[in-house]
Amino acid sequence: MSLLSACANVIPPCNAKISPPSSELRNTKWELVRWNLAPNARGEVRSRQIPQGDSSNPIQMIFDANGERLSGSTGCNRFTARITEDARGFTLDQIASTKMACAPQRMELENDFLYELNDYRTIVRNGDQLLMIGADREVLSFIQKNNPTK
């Protein structure tokens, strides 16, 4: 019972997914540039190493022009997800990815990214920055890249 009452005091509520309207993100491309791990016991935030830039196979997300699909690259494999929207914002489901083998570190990064994509709690857009905040308090920071071709 204490877990339920504690969850009720969290804003946004534990099960809420808050995001801008998907129409704000239509036909946009984003690249992961920073991954903050959850704060440790002393409240310190640590960053996870991630590949960046075109030659490093970065993690990228593309919102389609219709506002129905999210697709992109985990740096190793391609992924896709369905976007559904309600009064609380949009959610992602039906997440699927290709299954090519990569180096163990890349596979671990990919698995963790797909977990965060499936279990985020909040997405916040601030101009050309997009933050995906996980239930585990990890924060993935993306910057907007040139719009994909239509």
Beta strands, then each sheet from edge to edge (+ up, - down):
strand 1: 28-36
strand 2: 47-48
strand 3: 60-63
strand 4: 69-73
strand 5: 78-86
strand 6: 89-97
strand 7: 120-126
strand 8: 129-134
strand 9: 139-145
sheet 1: 2+ 1- 3+ 4- 5+ 6-
sheet 2: 2+ 1- 9+ 8- 7+
end
